[in-house]
Amino acid sequence: MTKKIPLSLQDSLFVGFCATLLVALTGMLRLKLGLSGHSMFLMSFFYLICYGVLGRFGSMTACGVIAGIVAMALGVGKGGPMILLKFALPAIAMDLVALLLPLSMNLHWRCVILGIAGCIAWAGKVALTNVLAGMALDVVLIQWGLSVLKGGFFATLGAWLVPPVLTRLKAHDLLHRDKF
Amino acid sequence: MWASCRRLRALRHWSYERRETALCALSLLLVCVLSACAFVLPTYLLLPLAGLNGLLVIHGLLRRGSIWGVLKLGLVQLSITLSLYLILYGVEHLAQGAVVVARIILATIPGWWLCITAAPERIGEVLSAFLPTKWAFVVAASLSLLPYMADEIREIYQIQCLRGARITPKALRNPKNWSELVYCVLFPVLIQLLKLSRQMAVAAQSRHFGIAQRPTHWHSPRDKND
């Protein structure tokens, strides 16, 4: 992963579209499923697609922050400014962990590790809200553990789908990278 | 005389636009303050805060907003938290659990109200004061292209169903077919997004996007009719 900070307008627009699609699909799935933690499936999928397609430090964070702003504007999460944290925290965690992971590692495993890191941060936001609201620490920890379990399952599923999609995009000559 | 008339009209138009943007910025600030108050205020001040939130709910309902989503969130949170408090601490601490859930709902209501009362393009304009111009443009473009993206997804889904892909609601009851949904719908959508972002970037740059120091913002004429 190269560490050039400024993204071109085309890359920024791609990140923005991915973020909007993530928010729209999250809203639709919430209506259909009503399951807690399923948003991690789409979150890990789209963040890792941005990571794979752009291959730059900060691409996942940009996607997360824009998703938070779009969700706030569209009222998807009904959380107001807190929804920004819900989308941004996992993205920041995934970007930071991506810096630590060796590029020689298998892409499948890298994606799964990043997905789980994002899930832990996502559950951390839930725990932070509960702590701020004055919830007992035992209850906060149990709810955090349940969130990690449920979100981790969906995040791993989403992460597992990313490498084949990236390979297909590469086969269609839509990526400008030689190696993931 | 005609020139002064035109100048007066332009000034009135400009002040209307400024008022709309300032109102949106104030709403955003109010939402942040009220959400923070829900967590920070002591318990005895929660009742006045609930009164303020009640006014926001009434205003939101008058603007034809649906409160059902917030109510559902509150009920789910209440049932999980109260059952955990009951198991861990017994009946005497149930009220404490209820206060915690009340704080979470009070933090949620202002966000719901903002989404009903503020237009997305106004929020985009307010955000452009904090975000770099490029990212404010990206957010505004993404929001305005959402209906187009929804149409694209629907079209791709219907075409893939006609081709015989196992992605109909009935077929998707089987988890084995879920991966087909990704390859038949999400993959073509990603290709479309890559193409769309390239086209939009070329269109914007050919119109000298990013060159002017102080970019202008679009104000829809329909705002004035609302």
Interface residues (C-beta under 8 A of the other chain):
Chain A: S8 L9 Q10 D11 S12 L13 F14 V15 G16 F17 C18 A19 T20 L21 A24 F45 I49 V53 A62 I66 I69 V70 M72 A73 L74 G75 G77 K78 G79 G80 P81 M82 I83 T129 N130 L132 A133 G134 M135 A136 D138 V139 I142 Q143 L161 P164 V165 R168 L169 H172 L174
Chain B: V31 C32 S35 A38 F39 G69 V70 L73 I80 T81 L84 Y85 L88 Y89 H93 Q96 G97 V99 V100 V101 R103 I104 A107 T108 P110 G111 W112 L114 C115 I116 A118 P120 I123 G124 L127 K134 W135 V138 V139 A141 S142 L143 L145 L146 M149 A150 S179 V182 Y183 L186 F187 V189 L190 I191 L193 L194 L196 S197 R198 M200 A201 A204 Q205 F209 G210
